[in-house]
Amino acid sequence: MKLTIVIIKFLFLGALFIISNNNLALRDSHNREQFFDIYYSWLSQVFDNALTLTSYVVKFEWLPTAENFTVVEVQKNTNFVP
């Protein structure tokens, strides 16, 4: 529920910034068409950036490899007693 509210607020603020930065009066049909074009373009850029970020996160090596440890670090980790 909280995530939905955050997403709605994000989209609403994006719409308000588009309206204010382009001085659009939405009473005029031409301005509404221009708003929807800009808003759709902005949403597609947000979606593309989210996909790019997700692909970087998925491709990132999260687990340590044996190359990253020295012998001393491995010995310290094996002597751990809970």
C-alpha positions as CSV (number, residue, x, y, z in Angstrom):
1,M,0.0,0.0,0.0
2,K,2.8,2.4,0.9
3,L,4.6,1.6,-2.4
4,T,1.5,2.4,-4.4
5,I,1.1,5.8,-2.7
6,V,4.8,6.6,-3.3
7,I,4.4,5.7,-7.0
8,I,1.2,7.8,-7.4
9,K,2.9,10.8,-5.7
10,F,5.9,10.4,-8.0
11,L,3.7,10.3,-11.1
12,F,1.6,13.2,-9.9
13,L,4.7,15.4,-9.1
14,G,6.1,14.5,-12.5
15,A,2.9,15.8,-14.1
16,L,3.0,19.0,-12.0
17,F,6.6,19.7,-13.0
18,I,5.8,19.1,-16.7
19,I,2.8,21.5,-16.5
20,S,4.7,24.2,-14.6
21,N,8.0,24.0,-16.6
22,N,6.2,24.2,-20.0
23,N,3.6,26.8,-18.8
24,L,0.7,24.6,-20.0
25,A,-2.9,25.6,-19.3
26,L,-4.8,22.3,-19.5
27,R,-8.0,24.0,-20.4
28,D,-6.8,24.3,-24.0
29,S,-7.0,21.1,-26.0
30,H,-3.7,21.8,-27.7
31,N,-2.0,22.1,-24.4
32,R,-3.5,18.9,-23.1
33,E,-2.2,17.1,-26.2
34,Q,1.2,18.6,-25.7
35,F,1.1,17.6,-22.0
36,F,0.2,14.0,-22.8
37,D,2.9,13.8,-25.4
38,I,5.5,15.1,-23.0
39,Y,4.2,13.0,-20.1
40,Y,4.3,9.8,-22.2
41,S,7.8,10.6,-23.3
42,W,8.9,11.2,-19.7
43,L,7.2,8.0,-18.5
44,S,9.0,6.0,-21.2
45,Q,12.3,7.5,-20.2
46,V,11.7,6.6,-16.5
47,F,10.8,3.1,-17.6
48,D,13.9,2.7,-19.8
49,N,16.1,4.1,-17.0
50,A,14.6,1.6,-14.5
51,L,15.3,-1.2,-16.9
52,T,18.9,-0.1,-17.4
53,L,19.4,0.2,-13.6
54,T,17.8,-3.3,-13.1
55,S,20.1,-4.8,-15.7
56,Y,23.1,-3.4,-14.0
57,V,22.0,-4.7,-10.6
58,V,21.3,-8.2,-12.0
59,K,24.7,-8.4,-13.8
60,F,26.6,-7.2,-10.7
61,E,28.6,-9.8,-8.9
62,W,27.2,-9.8,-5.4
63,L,29.0,-12.8,-3.9
64,P,32.7,-12.6,-3.1
65,T,35.0,-14.7,-5.1
66,A,38.1,-16.6,-3.9
67,E,40.3,-14.0,-5.6
68,N,39.0,-11.2,-3.3
69,F,40.2,-12.9,-0.1
70,T,43.7,-13.3,1.2
71,V,44.8,-16.4,3.1
72,V,44.6,-14.5,6.4
73,E,41.0,-13.4,5.7
74,V,40.0,-17.0,4.9
75,Q,41.6,-18.3,8.0
76,K,39.8,-15.7,10.1
77,N,36.4,-16.7,8.6
78,T,36.9,-20.4,9.1
79,N,37.7,-20.0,12.9
80,F,34.3,-18.4,13.5
81,V,32.4,-20.2,16.3
82,P,28.8,-19.0,16.8
